[in-house]
Amino acid sequence: MGAMGDRNSPGRRTSPAPSPPSAAPKSQSPAASPPAEEAETSTAPAGILPAEYWIQQGLEESHNDNDSTFEDTVSSTASLSESILQYRTLHGRTYHSDKVTDNQYWTPNDEKQKESMDIIHHMIMLVLDGRLFRAPLRDDIQKVIDVGTGTGMWAIDFADQFPTADVTGTDISPIQPSWVPPNLRFEIDDATKEWTYPANTFDFIHSRYMFGSIGDWAGFYREAYRCCKPGGWVESFEPSAVMESDDGSLYERSPMDQWGKVFVEAGRKLGRPFDVPQQDLQRKGMEEAGFVNVDIWDFKCPLSGWPKDRKLNEIGMYSQLAIEQDIEGYVLFMWGQVMGWSSEQIGVYIAHFRRQLRDYNVHAYVRMRSVFAQKPYTDAR
Ligand SMILES: C[S@@+](CC[C@H](N)C(=O)[O-])C[C@H]1O[C@@H](n2cnc3c(N)ncnc32)[C@H](O)[C@@H]1O
Protein backbone atom coordinates (compact mmCIF):
# COMPACT_ATOMS: atom_id res chain seq x y z
CA MET A 1 0.00 0.00 0.00
CA GLY A 2 1.18 3.56 -0.67
CA ALA A 3 1.86 6.33 1.82
CA MET A 4 -0.59 6.44 4.66
CA GLY A 5 -2.33 9.72 5.40
CA ASP A 6 -1.59 10.66 9.02
CA ARG A 7 -4.36 13.15 9.69
CA ASN A 8 -6.34 10.44 11.39
CA SER A 9 -3.62 8.27 12.74
CA PRO A 10 -5.31 5.80 15.06
CA GLY A 11 -4.92 5.53 18.80
CA ARG A 12 -3.40 2.07 18.66
CA ARG A 13 -4.80 -1.08 20.18
CA THR A 14 -7.16 -0.76 23.11
CA SER A 15 -6.12 2.51 24.66
CA PRO A 16 -6.93 2.77 28.36
CA ALA A 17 -10.57 3.65 28.74
CA PRO A 18 -11.15 6.61 31.03
CA SER A 19 -12.53 5.26 34.28
CA PRO A 20 -15.16 6.95 36.35
CA PRO A 21 -13.83 8.08 39.77
CA SER A 22 -13.81 5.22 42.24
CA ALA A 23 -15.20 7.12 45.21
CA ALA A 24 -18.81 8.04 44.73
CA PRO A 25 -20.30 10.74 46.92
CA LYS A 26 -23.27 9.42 48.87
CA SER A 27 -26.44 10.15 47.05
CA GLN A 28 -29.22 12.29 48.42
CA SER A 29 -31.62 11.41 45.68
CA PRO A 30 -34.24 8.72 45.88
CA ALA A 31 -33.17 7.76 42.38
CA ALA A 32 -29.63 6.98 43.48
CA SER A 33 -30.40 4.59 46.29
CA PRO A 34 -32.21 1.28 46.01
CA PRO A 35 -35.93 1.49 46.73
CA ALA A 36 -36.56 0.71 50.41
CA GLU A 37 -39.30 -1.70 49.55
CA GLU A 38 -38.97 -4.14 46.70
CA ALA A 39 -42.11 -4.66 44.69
CA GLU A 40 -43.96 -7.87 45.35
CA THR A 41 -43.23 -9.02 41.89
CA SER A 42 -40.76 -11.50 40.58
CA THR A 43 -38.22 -10.63 37.94
CA ALA A 44 -38.63 -11.76 34.36
CA PRO A 45 -35.77 -13.36 32.39
CA ALA A 46 -32.32 -11.83 32.76
CA GLY A 47 -33.22 -9.82 35.89
CA ILE A 48 -35.87 -7.71 34.20
CA LEU A 49 -38.43 -6.17 36.52
CA PRO A 50 -42.04 -6.46 35.41
CA ALA A 51 -43.55 -3.38 33.77
CA GLU A 52 -45.95 -2.88 36.70
CA TYR A 53 -42.99 -2.44 39.06
CA TRP A 54 -42.42 1.16 38.01
CA ILE A 55 -46.04 2.13 38.57
CA GLN A 56 -45.97 0.50 42.03
CA GLN A 57 -42.86 2.49 42.94
CA GLY A 58 -44.53 5.87 42.58
CA LEU A 59 -42.38 8.81 41.66
CA GLU A 60 -41.37 11.25 44.36
CA GLU A 61 -40.28 14.67 43.27
CA SER A 62 -36.57 14.90 42.82
CA HIS A 63 -34.64 17.95 44.03
CA ASN A 64 -31.30 17.34 42.43
CA ASP A 65 -32.17 17.12 38.77
CA ASN A 66 -29.40 18.64 36.72
CA ASP A 67 -31.72 20.16 34.18
CA SER A 68 -30.28 21.52 31.01
CA THR A 69 -31.94 23.45 28.25
CA PHE A 70 -30.83 22.89 24.71
CA GLU A 71 -31.63 24.60 21.47
CA ASP A 72 -33.69 22.84 18.83
CA THR A 73 -32.35 22.47 15.35
CA VAL A 74 -34.23 21.62 12.19
CA SER A 75 -33.09 19.28 9.45
CA SER A 76 -34.58 18.91 6.00
CA THR A 77 -35.41 15.62 4.35
CA ALA A 78 -34.61 14.33 0.91
CA SER A 79 -37.49 12.68 -0.92
CA LEU A 80 -36.55 9.77 -3.12
CA SER A 81 -39.71 7.96 -4.17
CA GLU A 82 -43.24 7.64 -2.90
CA SER A 83 -43.19 4.21 -1.32
CA ILE A 84 -40.21 4.78 0.90
CA LEU A 85 -42.11 7.72 2.39
CA GLN A 86 -45.04 5.54 3.45
CA TYR A 87 -43.91 5.50 7.04
CA ARG A 88 -45.31 3.25 9.72
CA THR A 89 -46.60 5.12 12.76
CA LEU A 90 -46.57 4.08 16.39
CA HIS A 91 -48.03 6.31 19.10
CA GLY A 92 -47.73 9.30 16.80
CA ARG A 93 -44.08 8.64 15.92
CA THR A 94 -43.05 7.69 12.37
CA TYR A 95 -40.84 4.72 11.49
CA HIS A 96 -39.26 3.66 8.19
CA SER A 97 -41.50 2.29 5.43
CA ASP A 98 -42.36 -1.41 5.33
CA LYS A 99 -41.76 -1.19 1.58
CA VAL A 100 -38.04 -0.74 2.12
CA THR A 101 -37.30 -3.62 4.46
CA ASP A 102 -39.06 -6.36 6.40
CA ASN A 103 -36.44 -5.76 9.05
CA GLN A 104 -38.23 -3.59 11.62
CA TYR A 105 -35.82 -0.92 12.78
CA TRP A 106 -36.34 0.14 16.37
CA THR A 107 -36.20 3.96 16.48
CA PRO A 108 -38.47 6.46 14.78
CA ASN A 109 -37.21 8.47 11.81
CA ASP A 110 -38.83 11.80 12.69
CA GLU A 111 -37.36 15.16 13.66
CA LYS A 112 -37.14 14.34 17.36
CA GLN A 113 -35.03 11.23 16.71
CA LYS A 114 -32.98 12.90 13.99
CA GLU A 115 -31.95 15.63 16.40
CA SER A 116 -30.83 12.99 18.85
CA MET A 117 -28.76 11.34 16.09
CA ASP A 118 -27.11 14.66 15.24
CA ILE A 119 -26.21 15.26 18.88
CA ILE A 120 -24.69 11.77 19.04
CA HIS A 121 -22.60 12.58 15.97
CA HIS A 122 -21.17 15.60 17.78
CA MET A 123 -20.60 13.55 20.93
CA ILE A 124 -18.67 10.87 19.03
CA MET A 125 -16.52 13.54 17.41
CA LEU A 126 -15.58 14.60 20.95
CA VAL A 127 -14.92 10.98 21.91
CA LEU A 128 -12.59 10.55 18.91
CA ASP A 129 -10.87 13.92 19.46
CA GLY A 130 -12.38 15.44 16.34
CA ARG A 131 -11.60 12.50 14.06
CA LEU A 132 -14.22 10.89 11.83
CA PHE A 133 -12.42 7.55 11.75
CA ARG A 134 -9.37 5.75 13.08
CA ALA A 135 -8.26 3.65 10.09
CA PRO A 136 -5.02 4.77 8.38
CA LEU A 137 -6.66 6.07 5.20
CA ARG A 138 -4.77 7.60 2.31
CA ASP A 139 -5.43 11.27 1.62
CA ASP A 140 -6.34 10.43 -1.99
CA ILE A 141 -8.97 7.88 -1.00
CA GLN A 142 -11.56 7.33 -3.76
CA LYS A 143 -14.69 5.33 -2.97
CA VAL A 144 -16.26 5.45 0.47
CA ILE A 145 -19.55 4.19 1.87
CA ASP A 146 -21.31 4.94 5.17
CA VAL A 147 -23.75 2.09 5.84
CA GLY A 148 -26.81 3.06 7.90
CA THR A 149 -25.95 6.74 7.53
CA GLY A 150 -28.98 8.12 9.42
CA THR A 151 -29.07 11.90 9.02
CA GLY A 152 -25.84 11.59 7.08
CA MET A 153 -23.74 13.82 9.33
CA TRP A 154 -20.72 11.53 9.23
CA ALA A 155 -20.93 11.18 5.44
CA ILE A 156 -21.29 14.94 4.97
CA ASP A 157 -18.29 15.69 7.17
CA PHE A 158 -16.24 12.99 5.44
CA ALA A 159 -17.14 14.26 1.97
CA ASP A 160 -16.15 17.79 3.05
CA GLN A 161 -12.86 16.56 4.45
CA PHE A 162 -12.03 14.50 1.32
CA PRO A 163 -13.43 16.55 -1.60
CA THR A 164 -11.89 14.22 -4.18
CA ALA A 165 -13.48 11.11 -2.69
CA ASP A 166 -16.75 9.71 -4.01
CA VAL A 167 -18.91 9.14 -0.92
CA THR A 168 -22.19 7.19 -0.65
CA GLY A 169 -24.44 7.03 2.40
CA THR A 170 -27.07 4.29 2.59
CA ASP A 171 -30.07 3.86 4.86
CA ILE A 172 -33.56 2.38 4.96
CA SER A 173 -35.04 5.83 5.70
CA PRO A 174 -34.75 8.84 3.38
CA ILE A 175 -34.03 11.24 6.23
CA GLN A 176 -30.87 12.82 4.88
CA PRO A 177 -30.63 16.52 4.00
CA SER A 178 -30.70 17.57 0.36
CA TRP A 179 -28.01 20.24 0.63
CA VAL A 180 -24.89 18.11 0.75
CA PRO A 181 -21.36 18.25 -0.70
CA PRO A 182 -21.26 17.50 -4.45
CA ASN A 183 -19.15 14.38 -3.91
CA LEU A 184 -21.80 12.75 -1.68
CA ARG A 185 -25.01 10.92 -2.55
CA PHE A 186 -27.52 9.03 -0.45
CA GLU A 187 -29.17 5.76 -1.45
CA ILE A 188 -31.87 3.60 0.06
CA ASP A 189 -30.43 0.15 0.70
CA ASP A 190 -31.04 -2.56 3.27
CA ALA A 191 -27.64 -3.52 4.68
CA THR A 192 -28.95 -6.81 6.02
CA LYS A 193 -29.66 -8.04 2.48
CA GLU A 194 -27.07 -8.79 -0.19
CA TRP A 195 -25.42 -5.46 -0.94
CA THR A 196 -26.18 -3.97 -4.34
CA TYR A 197 -22.56 -3.04 -5.07
CA PRO A 198 -20.13 -5.06 -7.18
CA ALA A 199 -17.15 -6.79 -5.60
CA ASN A 200 -14.04 -4.69 -4.84
CA THR A 201 -15.86 -1.33 -5.02
CA PHE A 202 -14.92 0.60 -1.89
CA ASP A 203 -11.67 1.82 -0.34
CA PHE A 204 -13.41 2.44 2.96
CA ILE A 205 -16.61 0.98 4.44
CA HIS A 206 -17.80 2.79 7.54
CA SER A 207 -20.72 2.04 9.85
CA ARG A 208 -21.75 3.43 13.19
CA TYR A 209 -24.48 2.78 15.76
CA MET A 210 -25.98 -0.22 13.97
CA PHE A 211 -26.67 -2.03 17.24
CA GLY A 212 -30.18 -3.45 17.24
CA SER A 213 -30.25 -3.25 13.42
CA ILE A 214 -28.16 -6.23 12.46
CA GLY A 215 -28.80 -9.84 13.39
CA ASP A 216 -26.07 -11.54 11.42
CA TRP A 217 -22.91 -9.53 12.03
CA ALA A 218 -20.76 -12.14 10.32
CA GLY A 219 -22.99 -11.90 7.23
CA PHE A 220 -22.78 -8.10 7.35
CA TYR A 221 -18.98 -8.27 7.25
CA ARG A 222 -19.00 -10.93 4.53
CA GLU A 223 -20.80 -8.41 2.32
CA ALA A 224 -18.43 -5.65 3.44
CA TYR A 225 -15.48 -7.89 2.57
CA ARG A 226 -16.87 -8.67 -0.87
CA CYS A 227 -17.49 -4.99 -1.64
CA CYS A 228 -14.17 -3.75 -0.20
CA LYS A 229 -11.19 -3.27 -2.52
CA PRO A 230 -8.09 -5.33 -1.74
CA GLY A 231 -6.05 -3.20 0.67
CA GLY A 232 -9.17 -1.21 1.60
CA TRP A 233 -10.48 -0.68 5.13
CA VAL A 234 -13.64 -1.40 7.09
CA GLU A 235 -14.45 0.47 10.31
CA SER A 236 -17.22 0.11 12.87
CA PHE A 237 -18.12 2.22 15.90
CA GLU A 238 -20.68 0.65 18.23
CA PRO A 239 -22.06 1.44 21.67
CA SER A 240 -23.68 -1.01 24.04
CA ALA A 241 -27.15 -0.41 25.48
CA VAL A 242 -25.97 -1.89 28.80
CA MET A 243 -25.54 0.86 31.40
CA GLU A 244 -22.89 0.28 34.07
CA SER A 245 -20.91 2.03 36.79
CA ASP A 246 -17.55 1.11 38.27
CA ASP A 247 -18.41 2.23 41.79
CA GLY A 248 -21.81 0.66 42.40
CA SER A 249 -23.60 4.01 42.05
CA LEU A 250 -25.72 2.45 39.32
CA TYR A 251 -27.30 -0.26 41.41
CA GLU A 252 -29.21 -3.34 40.28
CA ARG A 253 -32.95 -3.00 39.70
CA SER A 254 -32.67 0.76 39.17
CA PRO A 255 -34.14 2.29 36.00
CA MET A 256 -30.78 2.64 34.25
CA ASP A 257 -29.81 -0.92 35.17
CA GLN A 258 -33.11 -2.08 33.70
CA TRP A 259 -32.55 -0.10 30.50
CA GLY A 260 -29.71 -2.40 29.43
CA LYS A 261 -31.41 -5.56 30.62
CA VAL A 262 -34.60 -4.83 28.70
CA PHE A 263 -32.68 -3.88 25.57
CA VAL A 264 -30.59 -7.05 25.72
CA GLU A 265 -33.65 -9.24 26.26
CA ALA A 266 -35.76 -7.45 23.62
CA GLY A 267 -32.80 -7.63 21.22
CA ARG A 268 -32.54 -11.35 21.89
CA LYS A 269 -36.24 -11.72 21.04
CA LEU A 270 -35.78 -9.71 17.85
CA GLY A 271 -32.56 -11.53 17.00
CA ARG A 272 -30.61 -8.26 16.84
CA PRO A 273 -28.16 -7.70 19.70
CA PHE A 274 -27.78 -4.49 21.70
CA ASP A 275 -24.59 -5.51 23.49
CA VAL A 276 -22.32 -5.59 20.44
CA PRO A 277 -19.07 -4.61 22.25
CA GLN A 278 -19.63 -7.19 25.01
CA GLN A 279 -20.21 -9.91 22.40
CA ASP A 280 -17.17 -8.72 20.43
CA LEU A 281 -19.26 -8.98 17.26
CA GLN A 282 -17.35 -6.40 15.22
CA ARG A 283 -13.95 -8.10 15.58
CA LYS A 284 -15.36 -11.61 15.22
CA GLY A 285 -17.37 -10.66 12.13
CA MET A 286 -14.45 -8.90 10.46
CA GLU A 287 -12.01 -11.73 11.17
CA GLU A 288 -14.47 -14.40 10.06
CA ALA A 289 -15.00 -12.51 6.80
CA GLY A 290 -11.24 -12.46 6.15
CA PHE A 291 -10.22 -8.94 7.19
CA VAL A 292 -6.77 -8.63 8.75
CA ASN A 293 -4.79 -6.02 10.72
CA VAL A 294 -7.68 -5.66 13.15
CA ASP A 295 -7.40 -2.73 15.56
CA ILE A 296 -9.70 -2.31 18.57
CA TRP A 297 -10.26 0.77 20.72
CA ASP A 298 -12.54 0.74 23.75
CA PHE A 299 -14.14 3.63 25.58
CA LYS A 300 -16.44 4.04 28.56
CA CYS A 301 -18.85 6.80 27.59
CA PRO A 302 -20.32 8.72 30.53
CA LEU A 303 -24.08 9.13 30.25
CA SER A 304 -24.45 12.47 31.98
CA GLY A 305 -22.40 15.40 33.22
CA TRP A 306 -21.08 13.54 36.29
CA PRO A 307 -17.35 13.26 35.41
CA LYS A 308 -14.99 15.87 36.86
CA ASP A 309 -12.61 15.54 33.92
CA ARG A 310 -13.43 18.35 31.50
CA LYS A 311 -13.50 16.33 28.30
CA LEU A 312 -15.47 13.47 29.83
CA ASN A 313 -17.87 15.93 31.41
CA GLU A 314 -18.57 17.51 28.02
CA ILE A 315 -19.05 14.09 26.43
CA GLY A 316 -21.38 13.14 29.27
CA MET A 317 -23.43 16.31 28.84
CA TYR A 318 -23.93 15.64 25.13
CA SER A 319 -24.70 12.03 25.86
CA GLN A 320 -27.39 13.04 28.32
CA LEU A 321 -28.73 15.60 25.88
CA ALA A 322 -28.96 12.99 23.12
CA ILE A 323 -30.82 10.56 25.35
CA GLU A 324 -33.14 13.15 26.88
CA GLN A 325 -33.88 14.52 23.42
CA ASP A 326 -35.83 11.34 22.71
CA ILE A 327 -36.03 8.78 25.52
CA GLU A 328 -39.46 7.80 24.24
CA GLY A 329 -38.15 7.20 20.73
CA TYR A 330 -35.50 4.85 22.08
CA VAL A 331 -37.85 2.71 24.13
CA LEU A 332 -41.29 2.83 22.47
CA PHE A 333 -40.80 0.03 19.96
CA MET A 334 -38.58 -2.24 22.06
CA TRP A 335 -40.54 -1.88 25.31
CA GLY A 336 -44.00 -1.70 23.68
CA GLN A 337 -43.99 -3.85 20.56
CA VAL A 338 -41.32 -6.35 21.56
CA MET A 339 -41.74 -6.62 25.35
CA GLY A 340 -45.48 -5.87 25.47
CA TRP A 341 -45.46 -2.96 27.90
CA SER A 342 -48.45 -0.57 27.84
CA SER A 343 -48.07 3.14 27.05
CA GLU A 344 -48.71 3.97 30.69
CA GLN A 345 -46.06 1.53 31.90
CA ILE A 346 -43.56 2.93 29.42
CA GLY A 347 -44.40 6.51 30.39
CA VAL A 348 -43.89 5.86 34.10
CA TYR A 349 -40.66 3.96 33.49
CA ILE A 350 -39.35 6.88 31.43
CA ALA A 351 -40.07 9.28 34.29
CA HIS A 352 -38.06 7.07 36.68
CA PHE A 353 -35.29 6.70 34.13
CA ARG A 354 -35.03 10.41 33.44
CA ARG A 355 -34.79 11.20 37.13
CA GLN A 356 -31.93 8.75 37.62
CA LEU A 357 -30.15 9.97 34.49
CA ARG A 358 -30.19 13.51 35.91
CA ASP A 359 -28.67 12.43 39.19
CA TYR A 360 -24.94 13.07 38.89
CA ASN A 361 -24.27 10.87 41.89
CA VAL A 362 -24.93 8.02 39.51
CA HIS A 363 -21.68 7.49 37.61
CA ALA A 364 -23.15 5.65 34.68
CA TYR A 365 -21.48 4.85 31.39
CA VAL A 366 -21.92 2.58 28.38
CA ARG A 367 -19.12 0.72 26.65
CA MET A 368 -18.24 1.76 23.12
CA ARG A 369 -15.97 -0.08 20.76
CA SER A 370 -14.32 1.11 17.57
CA VAL A 371 -12.80 -1.56 15.34
CA PHE A 372 -11.09 -1.20 11.99
CA ALA A 373 -9.50 -3.82 9.75
CA GLN A 374 -8.06 -4.26 6.28
CA LYS A 375 -8.93 -6.50 3.36
CA PRO A 376 -5.72 -8.27 2.33
CA TYR A 377 -4.23 -7.40 -1.05
CA THR A 378 -4.26 -11.06 -1.92
CA ASP A 379 -6.87 -13.40 -0.54
CA ALA A 380 -4.85 -16.25 0.92
CA ARG A 381 -7.94 -18.25 1.94
C1 LIG B 1 -28.76 4.90 15.33
S1 LIG B 1 -28.85 5.39 13.66
C2 LIG B 1 -27.17 5.79 13.32
C3 LIG B 1 -27.01 6.69 12.14
C4 LIG B 1 -25.57 7.02 11.76
N1 LIG B 1 -24.81 5.83 11.42
C5 LIG B 1 -24.87 7.77 12.84
O1 LIG B 1 -24.03 7.21 13.53
O2 LIG B 1 -25.19 8.97 13.01
C6 LIG B 1 -29.02 3.85 12.79
C7 LIG B 1 -29.41 4.06 11.35
O3 LIG B 1 -29.35 2.79 10.70
C8 LIG B 1 -30.42 2.70 9.81
N2 LIG B 1 -30.69 1.29 9.55
C9 LIG B 1 -31.31 0.41 10.36
N3 LIG B 1 -31.38 -0.81 9.79
C10 LIG B 1 -30.80 -0.67 8.57
C11 LIG B 1 -30.58 -1.57 7.49
N4 LIG B 1 -31.00 -2.83 7.56
N5 LIG B 1 -29.95 -1.11 6.40
C12 LIG B 1 -29.54 0.18 6.31
N6 LIG B 1 -29.73 1.08 7.31
C13 LIG B 1 -30.36 0.66 8.41
C14 LIG B 1 -31.56 3.40 10.51
O4 LIG B 1 -32.58 3.79 9.62
C15 LIG B 1 -30.84 4.57 11.17
O5 LIG B 1 -30.83 5.70 10.34
The ligand as a Gaussian input file, in Angstrom:
#p B3LYP/6-31G(d) Opt

LIG

0 1
 C      -28.759000       4.905000      15.327000
 S      -28.852000       5.389000      13.661000
 C      -27.170000       5.792000      13.318000
 C      -27.007000       6.693000      12.143000
 C      -25.567000       7.018000      11.756000
 N      -24.809000       5.833000      11.416000
 C      -24.871000       7.772000      12.838000
 O      -24.032000       7.206000      13.529000
 O      -25.188000       8.971000      13.012000
 C      -29.016000       3.854000      12.786000
 C      -29.410000       4.061000      11.350000
 O      -29.353000       2.795000      10.702000
 C      -30.424000       2.699000       9.806000
 N      -30.694000       1.291000       9.550000
 C      -31.308000       0.410000      10.359000
 N      -31.378000      -0.806000       9.789000
 C      -30.796000      -0.675000       8.567000
 C      -30.579000      -1.568000       7.489000
 N      -30.998000      -2.834000       7.559000
 N      -29.949000      -1.111000       6.397000
 C      -29.540000       0.181000       6.313000
 N      -29.731000       1.082000       7.306000
 C      -30.358000       0.658000       8.410000
 C      -31.556000       3.404000      10.510000
 O      -32.576000       3.789000       9.618000
 C      -30.840000       4.570000      11.169000
 O      -30.835000       5.700000      10.340000

